[in-house]
Amino acid sequence: MKNAVIMSRVSSEEQAKGYSLDVQLDQLTNHCKKNNIYVVKHFKEDHSAKDFNRPEFQKFLVYAKNNKQNIDLLLVTSWDRFSRNITDSLVMLRKLEKLGIQVQAIEQPIDMSIPENKAMLALFLAIPEIDNDRRSIKIKGGMRGALKAGRWCRSAPIGYRNTRDHENKPIIVPNEKAEYIQFIYREMAKNTNQTTIREKLKIKGINIPKNTICNILKNSVYMGKIKVPELGNEKELLIEGKHKGIISEKLFYKVQRVLDMNKRQRNITHYKTQREELPLRGLLYCSKCNCKMTGSPSKSSTGGKYYHYYHCNHCHNERHPADKVNTTLDEILNDFKFTKPTKTLYNEFVKSILNAVEKDDKKDLNKSKSELKKIKERISKLQDLLVDGKIEYENYENTMIRYSEIKQKLELKIGESDIKDVEFKNWLKMGFNELTIIKKLYDKSTVGQKQEIISSIFPDKLRI
């Protein structure tokens, strides 16, 4: 008499379709009775068979190792109950074989002693995996189709909840956390540090991980748009969603500009240790080799005091006392005087530039809005043609993708233009006011801020 462990398995999806663990248990038990096989243990699983990292199967492996002398067979009803992954299956079969355990499917029995039968085994194992892959493709295709239709078909992001509309189709609607999403965007638009935003949310009783805030700030779903990711020859699309946006497009694009600006700022090389005595470190260029100069303290010969120097580490031919260089810069900044006539002239000069820029920008903006209106009309007509059966779906989809790409680019351009116009004027006004007190501003600034001020005044290479 052989000893066997019997295993029945269904996934959650299969349970919903009426598959039963009890039916499998009856089949396995009856088979063992007819074939004089003693059942030493029964394992019941309710996990997908995409791999063997299943709780019950792992328990079986532990049991098998501890009782390998008492187990001859592992019986399942069919090979898809064992696994739906051919590669993992073959590895696991070899592993169990070393423990002296042979796996058999009672509905698809295979004589393992005949080498040619291994081809049949491979077929039995491959069919479930192919079925899984085909199902996965259908699901992904369905989800992509839903995204193209403007429907969020996944678990609702923070600030929304999943529900269904009057057509019983999936849709997301704002929930009680929507106000916190609006708060995050408003704060980020002011360039508030994300850590500070998290702390403010904690005070309100909301704890959101840092990475989650970052994802929230980049998710177009919050402005009522659905992003369809790039796939094969299809480019990424931004589709008008069926759901209501929590924030405005204007606020979303303003935050994207802030994030982009912060990203560029992070990419600027900064010294790990900033010294008050060396504000020009990394900004000065060597007059001998044209490379960036650094700076460091040097101990006096008596050993009682440190002196700071700017020096070149490339050619080692240039070295200057930092206090003298810094004093020279202070004198230059003190020479920046803005008299009343200078202010008037400056304002008139800037106004003339702005008028010319605004005229061109307005013309370009009106052109973009006109093109956007036309493309929306074309999309509407294209949808009517599909409904009326006057165009094949494949032609409709290809044309819709092309129109959607154009629409997305125009909307981005218009959104950024509106924000840029207001922000540019504000920055210009603030910048001019700071120019009039540039030396005071410089003296009160941190080392990093001083370097930004110097870089803005001297955009070209600064040499001594």
C-alpha positions in Angstrom: 0.0 0.0 0.0 1.2 3.5 -0.9 0.9 6.5 1.3 -0.3 9.8 -0.3 -0.9 13.4 0.6 -3.9 14.8 -1.3 -4.2 18.4 -2.2 -7.3 20.4 -3.4 -7.0 24.0 -4.6 -9.2 26.8 -5.8 -8.4 30.4 -6.3 -10.8 33.2 -5.1 -11.9 33.7 -8.7 -12.6 30.0 -9.2 -14.6 29.9 -6.0 -16.9 32.6 -7.4 -17.4 30.5 -10.5 -18.6 27.5 -8.5 -15.4 25.5 -8.2 -15.4 23.4 -5.0 -12.8 22.1 -2.6 -15.2 19.5 -1.4 -15.8 18.1 -4.9 -12.1 17.7 -5.4 -11.7 16.0 -1.9 -14.4 13.5 -2.8 -12.7 12.7 -6.2 -9.3 12.2 -4.5 -10.7 10.2 -1.6 -12.6 7.8 -3.9 -9.5 7.4 -6.1 -7.4 6.4 -3.1 -10.0 3.9 -1.9 -10.3 2.2 -5.4 -6.5 2.0 -5.7 -5.6 0.9 -2.2 -3.8 4.2 -1.3 -3.7 5.4 2.3 -4.3 9.1 2.8 -1.9 10.5 5.4 -2.8 14.2 5.1 -5.1 16.5 3.2 -4.1 20.1 2.3 -6.8 22.6 1.2 -5.7 25.8 -0.7 -7.6 28.9 -1.8 -4.7 30.7 -3.6 -3.8 31.3 -7.2 -1.3 28.8 -8.7 0.8 31.3 -10.5 3.7 30.2 -8.2 4.4 27.9 -5.2 4.6 30.7 -2.7 1.2 29.6 -1.3 0.7 29.3 2.5 -0.7 25.7 2.4 1.8 24.5 -0.2 4.6 25.8 2.0 3.1 23.9 4.9 3.0 20.8 2.8 6.7 21.2 2.0 7.6 21.4 5.7 5.4 18.3 6.4 7.0 16.5 3.4 10.5 17.1 4.7 9.7 15.9 8.2 7.8 12.8 6.9 9.6 11.9 3.7 9.8 8.3 4.6 6.0 8.1 5.0 4.9 9.8 1.8 5.0 8.2 -1.7 2.5 10.4 -3.6 1.1 13.9 -3.8 -2.2 13.6 -5.6 -4.2 16.4 -7.2 -7.3 16.1 -9.4 -5.6 17.8 -12.5 -2.3 19.4 -13.2 -3.7 23.0 -13.1 -4.5 22.2 -9.4 -0.8 21.7 -8.9 0.5 24.7 -10.7 -0.1 27.1 -13.6 3.6 27.9 -14.2 5.5 25.3 -16.2 9.0 26.4 -15.2 8.3 26.4 -11.5 6.4 23.1 -11.9 9.3 21.3 -13.4 11.6 22.6 -10.7 9.2 21.6 -7.9 8.7 18.1 -9.4 12.4 17.5 -9.3 12.5 18.8 -5.7 9.8 16.5 -4.6 11.3 13.6 -6.5 14.5 14.0 -4.3 12.2 13.6 -1.3 10.9 10.4 -2.8 7.5 11.9 -3.6 5.9 11.5 -7.0 3.2 13.9 -8.1 0.2 12.6 -10.0 -3.1 14.1 -11.4 -5.8 11.5 -11.1 -7.7 12.9 -14.1 -4.5 13.2 -16.3 -2.3 10.3 -15.1 1.1 10.0 -16.6 3.6 7.0 -16.3 6.7 8.9 -15.3 8.9 5.8 -16.0 8.4 6.3 -19.8 10.7 9.2 -20.9 8.4 10.1 -23.9 5.5 10.8 -21.4 7.4 13.8 -20.1 6.4 15.6 -23.3 2.7 15.0 -22.3 3.5 16.3 -18.8 5.0 19.5 -20.3 1.8 19.9 -22.3 -0.5 19.4 -19.3 1.6 22.0 -17.4 1.8 24.5 -20.3 -1.9 24.6 -21.0 -2.8 26.3 -17.6 0.0 28.8 -18.0 -1.1 29.7 -21.5 -4.7 30.1 -20.2 -3.4 32.4 -17.4 -1.4 34.5 -19.9 -4.3 34.7 -22.3 -6.6 35.8 -19.4 -4.0 38.3 -18.3 -3.8 39.8 -21.8 -7.6 40.1 -21.9 -7.8 41.8 -18.5 -5.0 44.2 -19.4 -6.7 45.0 -22.7 -10.0 45.5 -21.0 -8.4 47.9 -18.5 -6.6 49.8 -21.2 -9.8 50.1 -23.1 -11.5 51.5 -20.0 -8.7 54.0 -19.5 -9.0 55.1 -23.1 -12.7 55.6 -22.4 -11.8 57.9 -19.6 -12.7 55.5 -16.8 -10.5 54.7 -13.7 -10.8 50.9 -13.4 -8.4 50.3 -10.5 -8.7 50.8 -6.8 -9.6 54.4 -6.2 -6.7 56.7 -5.3 -6.7 58.7 -2.0 -9.5 61.3 -2.2 -11.8 59.2 -4.3 -14.0 56.1 -3.8 -15.0 53.4 -6.3 -18.7 53.3 -7.4 -20.8 52.9 -10.6 -22.6 55.4 -12.7 -26.2 55.4 -14.1 -24.9 53.0 -16.8 -23.6 50.6 -14.1 -20.0 51.3 -15.4 -17.1 51.9 -13.0 -16.4 55.4 -11.9 -14.7 57.2 -9.1 -16.2 60.1 -7.1 -14.5 62.4 -4.5 -14.8 61.3 -0.9 -14.2 63.0 2.5 -10.4 63.0 1.9 -10.7 65.1 -1.2 -10.1 68.3 0.9 -6.7 66.9 2.0 -5.7 66.4 -1.7 -6.6 70.0 -2.3 -4.6 71.1 0.7 -1.5 69.2 -0.5 -1.7 70.8 -4.0 -2.3 74.4 -2.6 0.7 74.0 -0.2 2.9 72.6 -3.0 2.0 75.5 -5.3 3.5 77.8 -2.6 6.6 75.6 -2.8 6.1 74.3 0.7 8.5 71.5 1.6 6.8 68.0 1.4 8.0 67.2 4.9 6.3 70.3 6.2 3.1 69.3 4.3 3.2 65.9 5.9 3.6 67.5 9.4 0.6 69.8 8.7 -1.5 66.8 7.7 -0.5 64.9 10.8 -1.9 67.8 12.9 -5.1 67.4 11.0 -5.0 63.7 11.9 -4.0 62.4 8.4 -0.8 60.4 8.1 0.4 60.0 4.5 3.8 58.5 3.6 6.3 60.8 1.8 6.3 58.7 -1.4 2.5 58.7 -1.5 2.5 62.5 -1.4 5.0 62.5 -4.3 2.7 60.2 -6.3 -0.4 62.3 -5.5 1.3 65.4 -6.8 2.1 63.8 -10.2 -1.3 62.0 -10.7 -3.3 63.7 -13.4 -6.4 61.9 -12.2 -6.8 64.6 -9.6 -7.5 67.2 -12.3 -10.0 65.0 -14.0 -7.7 63.4 -16.6 -6.8 59.7 -17.2 -3.3 58.8 -18.2 -3.0 55.9 -20.6 0.6 54.5 -20.4 2.7 53.9 -23.4 2.4 50.4 -24.9 4.2 49.1 -28.0 3.8 51.7 -30.8 1.1 53.6 -28.9 2.4 56.7 -27.2 1.3 57.8 -23.7 -2.1 59.6 -23.8 -3.9 62.0 -21.5 -7.7 61.4 -21.8 -10.5 63.5 -20.4 -11.9 61.4 -17.5 -15.5 60.6 -16.8 -14.9 61.5 -13.2 -14.9 64.9 -11.6 -11.5 66.4 -10.8 -10.6 67.4 -7.2 -8.3 70.3 -8.3 -8.2 72.6 -11.3 -6.0 72.0 -14.3 -4.3 75.4 -13.6 -3.3 74.3 -10.1 -2.1 70.9 -11.3 0.2 72.4 -14.0 1.4 75.1 -11.5 2.5 72.3 -9.1 4.2 70.4 -12.0 6.3 73.6 -12.7 7.2 73.8 -9.0 8.2 70.1 -8.9 10.3 70.6 -12.1 12.0 73.7 -10.7 12.8 71.8 -7.5 14.2 68.9 -9.5 16.5 71.1 -11.5 17.6 72.7 -8.3 18.5 69.4 -6.7 20.6 68.5 -9.8 22.8 71.5 -9.2 26.1 70.4 -7.6 26.4 71.5 -4.0 29.3 71.0 -1.6 28.5 68.7 1.3 30.0 71.2 3.7 29.2 74.9 3.1 31.4 77.4 4.8 30.5 81.0 5.6 34.1 82.0 4.9 34.0 80.5 1.3 30.8 81.7 -0.5 32.6 81.7 -3.8 33.8 78.1 -3.7 32.8 76.4 -6.9 31.9 79.8 -8.6 35.4 81.1 -9.2 37.4 79.9 -12.2 41.2 79.5 -12.4 42.7 82.1 -14.7 45.5 79.7 -15.6 43.6 76.4 -16.5 40.0 77.7 -16.7 38.8 75.0 -14.2 36.6 75.6 -11.2 38.4 76.6 -8.0 37.6 75.2 -4.6 38.4 76.5 -1.1 39.6 75.2 2.2 41.0 76.3 5.6 44.8 76.3 6.2 46.4 76.2 9.7 48.9 79.0 10.4 52.5 78.1 11.0 52.1 78.9 14.7 49.2 76.5 14.8 46.9 78.9 16.6 44.6 80.0 13.8 43.0 78.9 10.5 43.0 81.0 7.3 40.8 80.3 4.4 41.9 80.2 0.7 40.4 79.8 -2.7 42.7 77.5 -4.8 42.8 75.4 -7.9 43.1 71.7 -7.4 43.7 71.1 -11.1 46.8 73.1 -12.0 47.8 74.1 -8.5 49.0 77.5 -9.9 46.5 79.8 -8.3 45.7 80.5 -4.6 44.1 83.6 -3.1 43.2 84.6 0.5 39.4 84.2 0.9 39.0 87.3 3.1 40.5 89.6 0.4 38.4 88.0 -2.4 35.2 88.2 -0.3 35.9 91.9 0.5 36.3 92.7 -3.2 32.9 91.1 -3.9 31.3 93.1 -1.1 32.7 96.3 -2.6 31.3 95.4 -6.0 27.8 94.7 -4.5 27.9 98.0 -2.7 28.4 99.7 -6.0 25.0 98.6 -7.2 22.9 101.7 -6.8 19.4 102.2 -8.1 18.5 105.9 -8.3 15.0 107.1 -9.1 15.8 107.8 -12.8 17.4 104.4 -13.0 14.3 102.7 -11.6 12.1 104.6 -14.1 14.3 103.7 -17.0 14.4 100.1 -15.9 10.6 99.8 -15.5 10.1 101.3 -19.0 12.7 99.1 -20.5 11.1 95.9 -19.0 7.6 97.1 -19.9 8.6 97.4 -23.5 10.1 93.9 -23.5 7.0 92.5 -21.7 4.6 94.1 -24.2 6.4 92.5 -27.1 6.5 89.2 -25.4 2.9 89.4 -24.3 1.8 90.2 -27.8 3.6 87.2 -29.2 2.4 85.0 -26.4 -1.2 86.1 -26.8 -1.1 85.4 -30.5 0.4 82.0 -29.9 -2.1 81.3 -27.1 -5.1 82.2 -29.3 -3.7 80.0 -32.0 -3.4 77.1 -29.6 -7.0 77.6 -28.3 -8.3 77.7 -31.8 -6.5 74.4 -32.7 -7.8 72.8 -29.5 -11.3 73.8 -30.4 -11.0 72.2 -33.8 -9.4 69.0 -32.5 -12.3 68.6 -30.0 -14.8 69.0 -32.8 -13.0 66.4 -34.8 -13.0 64.0 -31.8 -16.7 64.5 -31.4 -17.4 63.9 -35.1 -15.2 60.8 -35.0 -17.2 59.4 -32.1 -20.5 60.0 -34.1 -19.0 58.1 -37.0 -18.3 55.1 -34.8 -21.8 55.2 -33.2 -23.4 55.4 -36.7 -21.3 52.5 -38.0 -19.6 54.6 -40.7 -16.1 53.8 -39.5 -14.3 50.6 -38.5 -13.3 50.4 -34.9 -9.6 49.9 -35.8 -9.6 53.1 -37.9 -11.5 54.9 -35.1 -8.9 53.8 -32.5 -5.9 54.8 -34.6 -7.4 58.2 -35.4 -8.5 58.8 -31.8 -5.0 58.1 -30.5 -3.5 60.6 -33.0 -6.2 63.3 -32.1 -5.7 62.6 -28.3 -2.0 63.2 -28.5 -2.5 66.5 -30.3 -5.2 67.5 -27.7 -2.9 66.6 -24.8 0.0 68.7 -26.1 -2.3 71.7 -26.7 -3.9 71.5 -23.3 -0.5 71.3 -21.6 0.7 74.3 -23.7 -2.3 76.4 -22.8 -2.2 75.4 -19.1 1.4 76.3 -18.8 1.0 79.6 -20.6 -1.7 80.8 -18.2 0.4 80.0 -15.2 3.6 81.4 -16.7 2.0 84.8 -17.5 0.9 85.5 -13.9 4.0 84.1 -12.2 6.5 85.9 -14.5 5.0 89.3 -13.6 5.1 88.5 -9.9 8.6 87.3 -10.1 9.7 90.3 -12.1 8.2 92.7 -9.5 9.7 90.9 -6.6 13.1 90.6 -8.3 13.3 94.3 -9.0 12.5 95.1 -5.4 15.3 92.8 -4.2 17.7 94.4 -6.7 17.4 97.7 -4.9 18.6 96.1 -1.6 20.9 93.5 -3.1 23.8 94.0 -0.6 21.5 93.8 2.4 19.8 90.7 1.0 23.3 89.1 0.3 24.5 89.8 3.9 21.4 88.2 5.4 21.5 85.1 3.2 22.8 81.6 3.8 25.9 80.4 1.9 23.7 78.6 -0.6 21.5 81.7 -1.1 24.6 83.8 -1.5 25.9 81.5 -4.3 22.5 81.8 -6.1 22.7 85.6 -5.9 26.2 85.7 -7.2 25.4 83.3 -10.0 22.5 85.5 -11.1 24.6 88.6 -11.2 27.6 87.0 -12.8 26.2 84.3 -15.2 29.6 84.0 -17.0 32.7 82.6 -15.5 34.0 84.6 -12.5 37.7 85.1 -12.3 40.0 87.0 -10.0 
